[in-house]
Amino acid sequence: MSESSRDTAEGAGWGAVERGSYRDLMPGHVEKLSWLNPRTLWAARNGVLASWFGDPTGRTRSRWAQQCEAAGAPADRVIRRDDPDRFSFMVLGDTGEGDDPQYAVVPGFLKVGQDTRFTVIASDVIYPVGATADYGTKFFRPYQDYRAPIYAIPGNHDWYEDLYGFMSVFCDAPPLAPDPASRPPLRARLRSVLWHRPGAQDEQRLAGARALRSAPEQQAVQPGPYWAIDAGGVRIVGIDTGLLGTIDAEQGRWLREVSRGPRPKILVTGSPLYVDGEHRPCPIDGGGTVDDIVRDPDHRYVAAIGGDIHNYQRYPVDVDGRTIQYVVSGGGGAFMHATHTIPRVSIANVTEKDFRCYPLRGDSLAFYSRLYGRRLRLRRFFTLSEAEATAVIAERLGIPPTRSQATPARVTWRTRLVAGLLGAGGRPDRTSRIRLPVRKIYTQLFSPSSATYSPPFFKSFLRLDVTPEAVRLRCFAATGNRREELEPPVEDEVTIPLV
């Protein structure tokens, strides 16, 4: 097994870089997606419009669900599989930018997942707007050699074209008929004028893309954008949190119903419930939250895995004497959200001793210092070595370095200044009112511009091994370096008891 980033800097992907063979899988021409491009931001405007003029996804989701049910999907939206009591499945999150970081995940994913029964994609299958035309290079091509079904829940980016591409690919659903609703209110009419709508669907192009995953053992038709899977002795519940990270009342009623019973359950959601040291319980229209349902002991949830944030995090939260593992798994291919901005963790009795993340905060800070040193043409001043970044993060958080250093780096005024400019987190008792807005601005504005095309990429994916007694969850790294490509390091592992 390869060394992990917790063992050595080389295990994190630093040092001599020999790019892996993943580029052999890529198409000849790859359009580099930039979140600094005004055209990209304009195409992805529907989330902003929904927050200003009201969110229409609840009604649209209901119409999609009704259409699937009319076509023969089960009314309870439960996929009943014939998996044995002992089986394994994979989880990928936030995959489809179609560039080097996404394809760098594929060789390790195929190696680790070769005996698994299926995969679940947790949020944002396709960037930037979930367009049907992008599924060829961003879904069918990268996963063409995975010989089992792939299920998915949509993320906010899949909703930017009203879920047309997602529903066609995963639910075999035809386009929706025009909405027969009565004349909408003024706010909805204003929203409609500016709304980004799906482009024309090229059926011939889509059929060619589907041919890449056309083997019988790869096929799966799911009953809508939210669903449950009964596999072995567990139930996996996937919810659709739409554009704004909430669920509508109709889906909320379904979630309460499908969560009943003593069968152990794992939630997969597009919006993680614990992330970046914060609790985000996910409101349900009409009252209550998703986390209320997860915490109810009668529902027997043992884990909640969310995408949307492009890294890995794990919070083992004690709930009335039992532990629920809250996991962020969004490192499947999209740009890397920083972990160095996460302050010292102290939430729901989870401390730094219990918390896990990948990339490590020091590696995240070193990654971003190189990125902005290059972009600002200030490499000598801005770039921090991994040792310097690890040392300054340890100082700011008041913790020992996560990875031991043969010769610890000295923390200087320069390293402190760069860490501060890049929004590095600190101790809650020392986080000033000035630092909080700086970190928020950095995370929301600068982090999304972090596309990079040379290793290390700090991508990740999950494998879950299920037995009647327990679920073993492992987070594997994908650096893009050849030495870790087919023996991806295990960055985190936890065994979740079921009995």
Sequence and secondary structure as in RCSB ss.txt:
>XXXX:A:sequence
MSESSRDTAEGAGWGAVERGSYRDLMPGHVEKLSWLNPRTLWAARNGVLASWFGDPTGRTRSRWAQQCEAAGAPA
DRVIRRDDPDRFSFMVLGDTGEGDDPQYAVVPGFLKVGQDTRFTVIASDVIYPVGATADYGTKFFRPYQDYRAPI
YAIPGNHDWYEDLYGFMSVFCDAPPLAPDPASRPPLRARLRSVLWHRPGAQDEQRLAGARALRSAPEQQAVQPGP
YWAIDAGGVRIVGIDTGLLGTIDAEQGRWLREVSRGPRPKILVTGSPLYVDGEHRPCPIDGGGTVDDIVRDPDHR
YVAAIGGDIHNYQRYPVDVDGRTIQYVVSGGGGAFMHATHTIPRVSIANVTEKDFRCYPLRGDSLAFYSRLYGRR
LRLRRFFTLSEAEATAVIAERLGIPPTRSQATPARVTWRTRLVAGLLGAGGRPDRTSRIRLPVRKIYTQLFSPSS
ATYSPPFFKSFLRLDVTPEAVRLRCFAATGNRREELEPPVEDEVTIPLV
>XXXX:A:secstr
    TTT HHHHT SS  B GGGGGS S      TT HHHHHHTTHHHHHHHH   HHHHHHHHHHHHHHTT  T
T EEE    SSEEEEEE S B  SHHHHHHHHHHHHHTTT SEEEEES SBTTT  GGGHIIIIITTTTT  S E
EEE  TTGGGGTTHHHHHHHH              HHHHHHHHH        HHHHHHHHGGG SGGG    SSS
SEEEEETTEEEEEE  TTTT B HHHHHHHHHHT SSS EEEEESS SEETTEE   BBTTS BHHHHHH GGG 
EEEEEE SSSSEEEEEEEETTEEEEEEEE  SSS    STT    EETTEETTT EEES HHHHHHHHHHHHHHH
TT HHHH   HHHHHHHHHHHHTS  SS  SS     HHHHHHHHHTT    GGG  TTHHHHHHHIIIIIGGG 
   SS   EEEEEEEE SSEEEEEEEEE SBHHHHSS  EEEEEEEE  
